[in-house]
Structures are given as C-alpha cells and as structure tokens.
C-alpha cells in the first residue's frame, strides 16, 4: 500500500517496484491511497490490479468517472 505516494518519485517507479513484490509472491495486492485520477491512470498502466483507498467518497466518485 502506497499511502500518500512521494511526489518526487514518479508513480510508475513506485508501482513497478510494488508489482515486483507481487511477482515474487511476497505480497498479494497493491493499494494506493490519496491519489488523483491522473496518477491512478498512470499507475494502472504499470499494474492493472490496484486497490484504491480514497481519502473520501467524493474522490472515489471523481476518479471512477474520469477513468471511464
């Protein structure tokens, strides 16, 4: 789970490292918290199975609508 990902590190690098842990069998799932829809789209391109933990229901609604 990347909670408030580092703004100085591209989300692609973070998710790629986390996806490596999935491939190695060290973790089952990836999660992101407090990311905007653009960041979510970029992360999804690297690893399409990501759990989203929004900071609020409004954020989730906006992200889902923008992802369509």
MMTF fields as JSON, N, C-alpha, C and O atoms, coordinates in Angstrom:
{
  "mmtfVersion": "1.0.0",
  "mmtfProducer": "UNKNOWN",
  "numBonds": 271,
  "numAtoms": 272,
  "numGroups": 68,
  "numChains": 1,
  "numModels": 1,
  "chainsPerModel": [1],
  "groupsPerChain": [68],
  "chainIdList": ["A"],
  "bondAtomList": [4, 2, 8, 6, 12, 10, 16, 14, 20, 18, 24, 22, 28, 26, 32, 30, 36, 34, 40, 38, 44, 42, 48, 46, 52, 50, 56, 54, 60, 58, 64, 62, 68, 66, 72, 70, 76, 74, 80, 78, 84, 82, 88, 86, 92, 90, 96, 94, 100, 98, 104, 102, 108, 106, 112, 110, 116, 114, 120, 118, 124, 122, 128, 126, 132, 130, 136, 134, 140, 138, 144, 142, 148, 146, 152, 150, 156, 154, 160, 158, 164, 162, 168, 166, 172, 170, 176, 174, 180, 178, 184, 182, 188, 186, 192, 190, 196, 194, 200, 198, 204, 202, 208, 206, 212, 210, 216, 214, 220, 218, 224, 222, 228, 226, 232, 230, 236, 234, 240, 238, 244, 242, 248, 246, 252, 250, 256, 254, 260, 258, 264, 262, 268, 266],
  "bondOrderList": [1, 1, 1, 1, 1, 1, 1, 1, 1, 1, 1, 1, 1, 1, 1, 1, 1, 1, 1, 1, 1, 1, 1, 1, 1, 1, 1, 1, 1, 1, 1, 1, 1, 1, 1, 1, 1, 1, 1, 1, 1, 1, 1, 1, 1, 1, 1, 1, 1, 1, 1, 1, 1, 1, 1, 1, 1, 1, 1, 1, 1, 1, 1, 1, 1, 1, 1],
  "groupList": [{"groupName": "UNK", "atomNameList": ["N", "CA", "C", "O"], "elementList": ["N", "C", "C", "O"], "formalChargeList": [0, 0, 0, 0], "bondAtomList": [1, 0, 2, 1, 3, 2], "bondOrderList": [1, 1, 2], "singleLetterCode": "X", "chemCompType": "L-PEPTIDE LINKING"}],
  "groupTypeList": [0, 0, 0, 0, 0, 0, 0, 0, 0, 0, 0, 0, 0, 0, 0, 0, 0, 0, 0, 0, 0, 0, 0, 0, 0, 0, 0, 0, 0, 0, 0, 0, 0, 0, 0, 0, 0, 0, 0, 0, 0, 0, 0, 0, 0, 0, 0, 0, 0, 0, 0, 0, 0, 0, 0, 0, 0, 0, 0, 0, 0, 0, 0, 0, 0, 0, 0, 0],
  "groupIdList": [1, 2, 3, 4, 5, 6, 7, 8, 9, 10, 11, 12, 13, 14, 15, 16, 17, 18, 19, 20, 21, 22, 23, 24, 25, 26, 27, 28, 29, 30, 31, 32, 33, 34, 35, 36, 37, 38, 39, 40, 41, 42, 43, 44, 45, 46, 47, 48, 49, 50, 51, 52, 53, 54, 55, 56, 57, 58, 59, 60, 61, 62, 63, 64, 65, 66, 67, 68],
  "secStructList": [7, 3, 3, 1, 7, 7, 6, 6, 1, 7, 2, 2, 2, 2, 2, 2, 2, 2, 2, 2, 2, 2, 2, 6, 6, 1, 7, 1, 7, 3, 3, 3, 3, 1, 7, 7, 2, 2, 2, 2, 2, 2, 2, 2, 2, 2, 7, 1, 7, 3, 3, 3, 3, 7, 1, 1, 2, 2, 2, 2, 2, 2, 2, 2, 2, 2, 2, 7],
  "xCoordList": [0.833, 0.0, 0.884, 1.716, 0.701, 1.404, 0.443, -0.487, 0.674, -0.17, 0.475, 1.57, -0.197, 0.348, 1.697, 2.732, 1.69, 2.952, 3.819, 3.309, 5.112, 6.092, 5.942, 6.015, 5.736, 5.539, 6.826, 6.781, 7.975, 9.256, 9.633, 10.592, 8.881, 9.123, 7.956, 6.806, 8.224, 7.124, 6.334, 6.913, 5.017, 4.156, 4.48, 4.324, 4.929, 5.301, 6.424, 6.404, 7.406, 8.517, 8.028, 8.43, 7.158, 6.622, 5.825, 6.023, 4.921, 4.068, 4.883, 4.607, 5.867, 6.721, 7.449, 7.55, 7.955, 8.63, 7.643, 7.963, 6.446, 5.426, 4.973, 4.746, 4.841, 4.437, 5.492, 5.16, 6.748, 7.808, 7.603, 7.88, 7.117, 6.838, 5.694, 5.697, 4.718, 3.611, 4.154, 3.835, 4.965, 5.524, 6.381, 6.421, 7.064, 7.896, 7.077, 7.606, 5.793, 4.929, 5.031, 4.528, 5.672, 5.84, 4.602, 4.366, 3.815, 2.534, 1.503, 1.859, 0.219, -0.838, -1.428, -1.767, -1.559, -2.282, -1.511, -0.675, -1.814, -1.264, -2.38, -3.532, -2.051, -3.039, -2.435, -1.251, -3.267, -2.866, -3.859, -5.055, -3.358, -4.216, -3.907, -2.754, -4.963, -4.846, -4.097, -3.137, -4.56, -4.016, -5.139, -6.312, -4.771, -5.787, -6.001, -5.298, -6.963, -7.324, -6.187, -6.021, -5.403, -4.275, -3.236, -2.74, -2.917, -1.949, -2.466, -1.705, -3.752, -4.361, -4.251, -3.919, -4.524, -4.404, -2.98, -2.757, -2.019, -0.611, -0.192, 0.54, -0.652, -0.327, -0.955, -0.334, -2.192, -2.928, -2.225, -2.29, -1.555, -0.817, 0.335, 0.714, 0.884, 2.006, 1.503, 2.057, 0.463, -0.096, -1.603, -2.082, -2.36, -3.796, -4.644, -5.844, -4.086, -4.884, -4.445, -3.558, -5.087, -4.721, -5.972, -7.01, -5.866, -6.956, -6.782, -5.673, -7.892, -7.858, -8.483, -9.594, -7.773, -8.264, -8.363, -7.392, -9.534, -9.68, -9.7, -10.034, -9.334, -9.41, -10.852, -11.181, -11.718, -13.147, -13.954, -13.399, -15.239, -16.125, -16.158, -16.268, -16.065, -16.07, -14.885, -15.039, -13.697, -12.513, -12.734, -12.365, -13.335, -13.585, -14.54, -14.317, -15.59, -16.563, -15.899, -16.107, -15.113, -14.432, -13.46, -13.414, -12.684, -11.721, -12.422, -11.968, -13.516, -14.238, -14.834, -14.759, -15.406, -15.994, -14.926, -15.134, -13.781, -12.713, -12.017, -11.413, -12.09, -11.435, -12.256, -11.743, -13.509, -14.384, -14.047, -14.698],
  "yCoordList": [-1.164, 0.0, 1.234, 1.415, 2.062, 3.342, 4.407, 4.817, 4.838, 5.838, 7.202, 7.462, 8.054, 9.371, 9.208, 9.557, 8.673, 8.455, 9.715, 10.834, 9.514, 10.599, 11.366, 10.771, 12.658, 13.481, 13.649, 14.057, 13.337, 13.443, 12.171, 12.162, 11.107, 9.828, 9.55, 9.539, 9.324, 9.023, 7.805, 6.81, 7.894, 6.788, 5.504, 4.404, 5.652, 4.467, 3.694, 2.463, 4.403, 3.739, 3.034, 1.909, 3.712, 3.132, 1.868, 0.838, 1.949, 0.802, -0.334, -1.505, -0.003, -1.049, -1.824, -3.049, -1.115, -1.785, -2.649, -3.773, -2.118, -2.885, -4.095, -5.164, -3.943, -5.057, -6.172, -7.353, -5.786, -6.782, -7.665, -8.864, -7.066, -7.833, -8.819, -9.917, -8.42, -9.331, -10.508, -11.661, -10.22, -11.276, -12.251, -13.444, -11.74, -12.596, -13.369, -14.225, -13.061, -13.745, -13.215, -13.841, -12.075, -11.51, -10.772, -10.678, -10.252, -9.611, -10.052, -10.456, -9.978, -10.388, -9.225, -9.362, -8.076, -6.959, -5.655, -5.487, -4.745, -3.397, -2.442, -2.652, -1.405, -0.396, 0.987, 1.188, 1.932, 3.336, 4.136, 3.844, 5.137, 5.995, 7.444, 7.824, 8.243, 9.676, 10.03, 10.801, 9.448, 9.786, 10.372, 10.06, 11.221, 11.786, 10.869, 9.871, 11.205, 10.323, 10.168, 9.09, 11.214, 11.113, 10.123, 9.278, 10.231, 9.319, 7.889, 6.957, 7.714, 6.382, 5.784, 4.608, 6.572, 6.076, 5.65, 4.595, 6.468, 6.15, 4.877, 4.056, 4.711, 3.515, 2.273, 1.212, 2.414, 1.295, 0.755, -0.442, 1.628, 1.184, 0.256, -0.612, 0.432, -0.403, -1.716, -2.779, -1.642, -2.834, -2.655, -1.892, -3.352, -3.09, -3.556, -3.279, -4.235, -4.698, -3.938, -4.376, -2.788, -1.927, -1.609, -1.259, -1.732, -1.305, 0.175, 0.655, 0.888, 2.328, 2.628, 2.188, 3.367, 3.795, 5.315, 6.011, 5.825, 7.282, 7.953, 7.341, 9.227, 9.987, 10.341, 10.689, 10.25, 10.494, 9.844, 9.484, 9.693, 9.134, 10.019, 9.513, 11.315, 12.246, 11.958, 11.933, 11.738, 11.42, 10.161, 10.117, 9.13, 7.871, 8.094, 7.567, 8.858, 9.139, 9.869, 9.511, 10.876, 11.635, 10.736, 10.778, 9.925, 9.034, 8.034, 7.79, 7.454, 6.475, 7.126, 6.559, 8.269, 8.959, 9.34, 9.213, 9.809, 10.221, 9.031, 9.177, 7.872, 6.677, 6.019, 5.183, 6.38, 5.751, 6.158, 5.709],
  "zCoordList": [0.0, 0.0, 0.0, 0.889, -0.98, -1.026, -0.5, -1.195, 0.706, 1.332, 1.126, 1.625, 0.403, 0.032, -0.657, -0.09, -1.89, -2.602, -2.656, -2.722, -2.627, -2.69, -3.992, -5.067, -3.92, -5.115, -5.921, -7.081, -5.312, -6.007, -6.761, -7.533, -6.536, -7.204, -8.146, -7.705, -9.443, -10.366, -9.887, -9.449, -9.975, -9.525, -10.286, -9.755, -11.527, -12.317, -11.633, -11.617, -11.068, -10.372, -9.108, -8.814, -8.372, -7.139, -7.434, -6.789, -8.414, -8.73, -9.342, -9.08, -10.142, -10.726, -9.623, -9.689, -8.615, -7.5, -6.718, -6.332, -6.488, -5.767, -6.58, -6.014, -7.886, -8.754, -8.719, -8.818, -8.578, -8.45, -7.226, -7.261, -6.149, -4.931, -5.148, -4.592, -5.959, -6.296, -7.099, -6.81, -8.098, -8.945, -8.152, -8.455, -7.139, -6.289, -5.255, -4.545, -5.178, -4.225, -2.803, -1.87, -2.631, -1.289, -0.803, 0.402, -1.727, -1.388, -2.413, -3.52, -2.049, -2.975, -3.737, -4.912, -3.084, -3.676, -3.547, -2.659, -4.453, -4.385, -4.019, -4.399, -3.289, -2.941, -3.027, -2.759, -3.404, -3.442, -2.626, -2.616, -1.949, -1.155, -1.483, -1.691, -1.525, -1.724, -3.009, -2.996, -4.116, -5.437, -6.288, -6.084, -7.24, -8.128, -9.325, -9.482, -10.16, -11.279, -12.282, -12.852, -12.512, -13.443, -12.913, -13.658, -11.646, -11.032, -11.067, -11.326, -10.808, -10.856, -12.257, -12.402, -13.274, -14.664, -14.975, -15.57, -14.574, -14.836, -14.105, -14.658, -12.869, -12.09, -12.712, -12.765, -13.181, -13.774, -15.014, -15.293, -15.758, -16.96, -16.587, -17.373, -15.409, -14.952, -14.359, -14.64, -13.545, -12.88, -12.782, -11.943, -13.634, -13.727, -12.551, -12.533, -11.588, -10.45, -9.2, -8.467, -8.973, -7.854, -7.047, -7.608, -5.732, -4.857, -4.578, -4.343, -4.607, -4.37, -3.019, -2.723, -2.219, -0.918, -0.946, -0.648, -1.303, -1.422, -0.06, 0.955, -0.066, 1.177, 1.495, 2.629, 0.479, 0.703, -0.411, -1.45, -0.208, -1.222, -2.457, -3.574, -2.279, -3.413, -4.322, -5.543, -3.746, -4.55, -5.37, -6.544, -4.768, -5.471, -6.634, -7.724, -6.422, -7.478, -8.64, -9.799, -8.34, -9.392, -10.136, -11.365, -9.431, -10.079, -10.984, -12.102, -10.519, -11.322, -12.562, -13.652, -12.416, -13.571, -14.587, -15.794, -14.096, -15.001, -15.647, -16.71, -15.034, -15.582, -16.671, -17.415, -16.773, -17.76, -19.17, -20.115]
}
